[in-house]
């Protein structure tokens, strides 16, 4: 029986990767945060990132706003460290 492929990765590779992820606590923590963030987004906005109602420019604006926020967080932490 031939394995199904998803983006040229065999299903067995996913099982292997799942076992590796469970061995790497940092990867597991980040993965859990993504899953929680996805659920929060679905509840808050009623959609997932699979939505198709935004243009490329809309997506770029969202990304720009998120990156701008991240710069503010960096500056805040730098200011705290300087104290």
C-alpha positions, 0 to 999 in steps of 0.5 A: 500500500502506498503512503499518502503524501502531503506536500511531498512528505509521507504520512509516516514522516509526520508520525516520526516528526510528532515523536521528535516534537514530543522529545523537544520541550521548547518545540512542544511549548511553541506548538501548544502556544500556536494551538491556543492562539488559534483557538483564541482567534477563532473565538474572538474573530470567528475565523481562522487564517484560512479565510479568503476575504482579505487582500494581499495588502490587507495581509501585509498591513496585518503583518506590518502592525504585528511587527511594529508591536514587536519593535515596541516590545523590544524597546520596552525590554531594552529600557528595562535592562538599562535600569 
